[in-house]
Amino acid sequence: MFRLWILVAILSVASWWLLKLIGRPQAFGWVLLFWIVVFFGSAALLYGVSLWFVSQ
C-alpha cells in the first residue's frame, strides 16, 4: 500500500511538471486527485470483477 502512495506521488509530480512545461498548468491538487481516482478506482473495479467471477 505504501508503494502505491509513492507511485501516486511520483506520477502526480511528473504529470504536474509536464503540464506546466507544455503550457497547460493545472493545480497540483487536481492532478493528485486524478491519479488517486485512477489507481484506487481501477483497484476497486478489479476487486469487484474478481468477486463477481468467484461468485459465478
PLY file of the C-alpha trace (Angstrom):
ply
format ascii 1.0
element vertex 56
property float x
property float y
property float z
element edge 55
property int vertex1
property int vertex2
end_header
0.00 0.00 0.00
2.89 2.34 0.79
4.38 1.71 -2.67
1.09 2.65 -4.27
1.09 6.02 -2.49
4.70 6.60 -3.57
3.72 5.80 -7.18
0.75 8.18 -6.97
3.02 10.94 -5.64
5.67 10.41 -8.32
3.11 10.34 -11.13
1.40 13.43 -9.74
4.60 15.45 -9.63
5.67 14.25 -13.09
2.25 15.00 -14.61
2.04 18.41 -12.94
5.52 19.30 -14.18
4.76 18.07 -17.70
1.51 20.03 -17.86
3.37 23.13 -16.66
6.08 22.52 -19.27
3.65 22.31 -22.21
1.81 25.44 -21.15
-1.35 23.95 -19.66
-0.78 24.34 -15.92
-3.23 22.77 -13.52
-3.47 22.98 -9.77
-1.40 20.24 -8.14
-4.39 19.11 -6.10
-6.39 18.30 -9.23
-3.52 16.28 -10.69
-3.10 14.40 -7.40
-6.84 13.75 -7.20
-6.82 12.41 -10.77
-4.12 9.83 -10.00
-5.78 8.82 -6.73
-9.05 8.20 -8.57
-7.27 6.30 -11.36
-5.37 3.93 -9.08
-7.94 3.32 -6.39
-10.83 3.28 -8.85
-9.12 0.68 -11.01
-8.22 -1.37 -7.92
-11.84 -1.27 -6.76
-13.05 -2.22 -10.22
-10.67 -5.17 -10.44
-11.68 -6.27 -6.96
-15.34 -6.09 -7.91
-14.77 -8.07 -11.09
-12.81 -10.73 -9.21
-15.63 -11.05 -6.66
-18.12 -11.38 -9.48
-16.08 -14.18 -11.10
-15.72 -16.01 -7.78
-19.46 -15.88 -7.19
-20.24 -17.45 -10.57
0 1
1 2
2 3
3 4
4 5
5 6
6 7
7 8
8 9
9 10
10 11
11 12
12 13
13 14
14 15
15 16
16 17
17 18
18 19
19 20
20 21
21 22
22 23
23 24
24 25
25 26
26 27
27 28
28 29
29 30
30 31
31 32
32 33
33 34
34 35
35 36
36 37
37 38
38 39
39 40
40 41
41 42
42 43
43 44
44 45
45 46
46 47
47 48
48 49
49 50
50 51
51 52
52 53
53 54
54 55
